[in-house]
Amino acid sequence: MLVKVELLGDLGKSTENGDRKVEVEVDTGMTVGEVLESLGVTRDQTWNAAMNGNLAYETDVVAEGATLIVFPPIQGG
């Protein structure tokens, strides 16, 4: 199934070509974490994600046609 992934901040540097917006073919039942790992985002990197506009966790199963937006934690105080 096809999903769209947008990697913001330094996370875009994780992909093979440094692409920030990609469409990837993934297996049914893959989790957000597995999709990101397949793109080169390691488990060492800290990130937040939204799937179709809702907060998503590493263990959430990706839906067909989903759009994932992945971004580094916001810092400040």
Beta strands, then each sheet from edge to edge (+ up, - down):
strand 1: 2-7
strand 2: 21-25
strand 3: 48-51
strand 4: 54-56
strand 5: 67-71
sheet 1: 2+ 1- 5- 3+ 4-
end
